C-alpha cells in the first residue's frame, strides 16, 4: 500500500536562522515532533526532537544561543507519494530516522512519520483480517 493517504500535508516550518529554543517552543505549541526547516531558497532540512536532545541538550548547549542551521542534519531523506509504506520503514530503519519528506517530483507535498506508517500498516492488516473472516464465513 502506498503512503498517499498518510502524508501530513499541513507541516510547520521554521527558518534556519531562528534559535533552537524558538523551535522547541513551536514544537510544544503545535504538539509535534519535527519541523521543516527553511531558508530563502526553500527547504533546508528537518529538525526533530531527537536532534534537539542529541545536538543541543545532550551537549550542554544553550538552546537560546544555538541556531537551527547549526543543529539540523541537512538534506533529509525524500520519498515520493506513491512509494510503499514498507519501503519507507526500511529506509527509516537503515538511516536511523523517524521522518521522511515527501516530494512529488520537485514539489514538496508533506511529511510522513514512523507513527503514520505503523497506523497505515495496521489498518491494512485489519482490512485483510475482515476480508478473510468474510470469506471464511460466507
Rosetta blueprint (number, residue, H / E / L):
1 X L
2 X E
3 X L
4 X H
5 X H
6 X H
7 X L
8 X E
9 X L
10 X L
11 X L
12 X L
13 X E
14 X E
15 X E
16 X L
17 X L
18 X L
19 X E
20 X H
21 X H
22 X H
23 X H
24 X H
25 X H
26 X H
27 X H
28 X H
29 X H
30 X H
31 X L
32 X L
33 X L
34 X E
35 X E
36 X E
37 X E
38 X E
39 X E
40 X L
41 X L
42 X E
43 X E
44 X E
45 X E
46 X E
47 X E
48 X E
49 X H
50 X H
51 X H
52 X H
53 X H
54 X H
55 X H
56 X L
57 X H
58 X H
59 X H
60 X L
61 X L
62 X L
63 X L
64 X L
65 X L
66 X L
67 X E
68 X H
69 X H
70 X H
71 X L
72 X L
73 X E
74 X E
75 X L
76 X L
77 X L
78 X E
79 X E
80 X L
81 X L
82 X L
83 X L
84 X E
85 X H
86 X H
87 X H
88 X H
89 X H
90 X H
91 X H
92 X H
93 X H
94 X H
95 X H
96 X L
97 X L
98 X L
99 X E
100 X E
101 X E
102 X E
103 X E
104 X E
105 X L
106 X L
107 X E
108 X E
109 X E
110 X E
111 X E
112 X E
113 X E
114 X H
115 X H
116 X H
117 X H
118 X H
119 X H
120 X H
121 X H
122 X H
123 X H
124 X H
125 X H
126 X H
127 X H
128 X H
129 X H
130 X H
131 X H
132 X H
133 X H
134 X H
135 X H
136 X H
137 X H
138 X L
